[in-house]
Amino acid sequence: MIVCVCHRVSDRDIAIAASSGCPSFEALQDDLRVATACGACRDSACEVFEESRVQGGGARARNVTIAIQPLLAA
């Protein structure tokens, strides 16, 4: 979903940056320009960024491990 219409930044773009080690929301703004024009998306962009930092890249890896465990037991 597009979070920042002004700069066409999606929630995926934000999540990728966060899980790749972007250290702060201000750094995200420098990189993606999210929430730097009209500012209407700032709260949503911050929320997506923080959620993505909490989950990190490991969330996908855990889901894959859980999904293949039954296959390994067979």
Backbone bond lengths (Angstrom), bond angles and torsions (degrees), N, CA, C in turn:
res aa  C-N    CA-C-N  psi(-1)  N-CA   C-N-CA  omega(-1)  CA-C   N-CA-C  phi
1 M - - - 1.437 - - 1.526 108.60 -
2 I 1.310 116.41 141.90 1.463 121.24 177.68 1.535 108.54 -75.30
3 V 1.316 116.33 125.71 1.458 122.12 177.99 1.528 109.83 -95.64
4 C 1.326 116.10 -46.40 1.460 121.81 -179.04 1.528 108.73 -110.16
5 V 1.315 115.99 105.36 1.460 121.10 -178.67 1.536 110.33 -70.45
6 C 1.294 117.60 -37.62 1.464 121.35 -177.08 1.526 112.42 -58.38
7 H 1.344 115.69 -39.65 1.463 119.97 -177.04 1.531 112.70 -116.92
8 R 1.323 115.26 10.60 1.471 122.12 177.67 1.525 112.32 50.40
9 V 1.326 115.39 58.05 1.466 122.24 178.69 1.517 107.72 -108.86
10 S 1.327 116.27 127.17 1.459 120.73 -178.33 1.521 111.51 -97.02
11 D 1.330 115.35 168.30 1.456 120.17 175.43 1.528 110.28 -63.50
12 R 1.319 117.64 -32.20 1.472 121.05 175.98 1.524 111.22 -64.84
13 D 1.324 116.82 -42.66 1.466 120.18 178.32 1.528 110.35 -58.30
14 I 1.318 115.94 -43.96 1.468 121.39 -179.58 1.521 110.13 -66.58
15 A 1.330 117.48 -44.67 1.461 121.67 -179.33 1.533 111.62 -63.01
16 I 1.313 116.58 -40.68 1.471 120.37 178.27 1.522 110.43 -63.18
17 A 1.317 116.55 -45.18 1.465 120.03 179.26 1.524 110.91 -62.80
18 A 1.328 117.00 -43.20 1.465 121.03 -179.03 1.524 111.43 -65.04
19 S 1.326 116.74 -44.31 1.470 119.07 -178.37 1.526 111.94 -75.45
20 S 1.326 116.55 -13.93 1.467 120.68 177.35 1.522 112.10 -89.00
21 G 1.323 116.45 1.53 1.459 119.63 174.69 1.503 116.68 105.57
22 C 1.323 118.32 13.01 1.465 120.13 176.83 1.534 108.00 -58.24
23 P 1.330 118.28 121.60 1.467 120.53 -169.53 1.528 116.78 -76.88
24 S 1.334 117.77 -22.62 1.470 118.92 -176.03 1.528 110.26 -157.26
25 F 1.317 114.41 165.24 1.460 119.16 177.75 1.524 110.45 -64.74
26 E 1.326 116.66 -34.87 1.466 120.24 178.96 1.533 110.42 -64.31
27 A 1.319 116.90 -39.07 1.469 120.60 176.81 1.530 110.07 -66.45
28 L 1.320 116.41 -37.40 1.466 121.04 176.63 1.531 109.86 -61.43
29 Q 1.316 116.21 -42.53 1.462 120.25 177.88 1.531 111.22 -62.17
30 D 1.309 116.85 -39.90 1.467 120.15 177.55 1.522 110.96 -63.57
31 D 1.338 116.07 -41.08 1.467 120.99 -176.28 1.526 112.63 -75.34
32 L 1.344 116.79 -48.84 1.467 121.01 -172.22 1.527 114.04 -104.73
33 R 1.329 117.16 -11.48 1.468 123.18 -177.14 1.529 112.86 67.13
34 V 1.322 117.24 14.16 1.457 121.17 179.45 1.531 109.84 -64.07
35 A 1.316 116.17 138.46 1.472 123.79 177.67 1.529 112.81 60.36
36 T 1.332 117.06 31.98 1.466 119.55 178.69 1.529 112.74 -112.41
37 A 1.323 117.70 -2.66 1.471 119.74 179.35 1.526 108.74 -102.73
38 C 1.311 117.76 -93.67 1.472 120.06 -176.48 1.531 112.14 -80.17
39 G 1.338 117.26 -26.25 1.463 120.89 177.47 1.516 115.46 85.25
40 A 1.320 118.45 -1.72 1.461 121.15 -177.78 1.534 112.84 -63.80
41 C 1.325 116.82 -24.08 1.465 120.70 -176.24 1.525 113.09 -94.08
42 R 1.286 118.12 -0.54 1.472 121.65 -172.14 1.520 112.92 -52.99
43 D 1.312 118.56 -49.78 1.467 121.17 -177.73 1.532 111.11 -62.89
44 S 1.325 116.45 -44.99 1.467 120.31 179.75 1.523 110.80 -65.07
45 A 1.313 117.00 -43.16 1.461 120.98 -179.61 1.532 110.61 -63.84
46 C 1.311 117.40 -42.03 1.471 121.32 177.18 1.519 110.80 -61.43
47 E 1.319 116.43 -43.29 1.463 121.36 -179.62 1.527 110.99 -62.36
48 V 1.321 117.11 -46.97 1.470 120.99 179.09 1.524 109.75 -62.19
49 F 1.330 117.06 -42.75 1.460 121.54 -179.57 1.533 110.85 -61.39
50 E 1.321 117.26 -48.51 1.466 120.63 -178.51 1.531 111.82 -64.98
51 E 1.327 117.07 -42.34 1.468 120.14 177.94 1.523 111.06 -62.04
52 S 1.309 116.53 -39.96 1.462 121.24 -179.43 1.521 111.12 -69.21
53 R 1.313 117.60 -35.86 1.475 120.96 177.53 1.513 110.38 -67.07
54 V 1.327 117.15 -39.09 1.466 121.38 -179.72 1.521 109.85 -66.29
55 Q 1.334 116.70 -44.43 1.457 121.01 -179.73 1.508 111.57 -72.24
56 G 1.314 117.13 -39.52 1.454 121.65 -178.73 1.510 112.16 61.84
57 G 1.287 117.29 -173.24 1.455 121.98 179.97 1.508 112.70 -76.16
58 G 1.343 117.05 -15.35 1.452 120.36 -175.59 1.514 114.91 -73.21
59 A 1.319 118.62 -17.66 1.463 120.89 -177.69 1.523 110.63 -61.98
60 R 1.307 117.85 -42.88 1.458 120.68 179.09 1.520 110.63 -65.64
61 A 1.319 117.33 -41.51 1.463 120.84 -179.38 1.524 110.62 -62.51
62 R 1.329 118.16 -41.05 1.468 121.10 178.41 1.515 110.07 -63.58
63 N 1.331 118.39 -41.96 1.463 121.35 -179.48 1.517 111.23 -63.42
64 V 1.305 118.19 -39.09 1.455 121.33 178.61 1.519 109.81 -66.31
65 T 1.322 117.56 -43.23 1.460 121.26 179.46 1.517 110.56 -60.41
66 I 1.313 117.40 -44.96 1.466 121.43 179.60 1.525 110.08 -62.90
67 A 1.319 116.56 -39.26 1.471 120.38 -177.38 1.519 112.14 -67.95
68 I 1.333 119.21 -32.25 1.467 119.22 -176.26 1.519 113.50 -94.91
69 Q 1.316 119.45 -9.92 1.450 120.90 -179.98 1.519 113.43 -55.84
70 P 1.349 120.54 -44.17 1.452 119.61 177.76 1.541 112.69 -62.38
71 L 1.310 116.91 -32.05 1.452 120.87 178.83 1.531 111.06 -67.84
72 L 1.313 116.51 -36.29 1.457 120.66 -178.92 1.531 111.29 -72.31
73 A 1.318 116.87 -28.25 1.468 121.03 -178.72 1.531 111.47 -74.48
74 A 1.319 118.13 -22.13 1.473 121.86 -176.16 1.504 113.45 -72.43
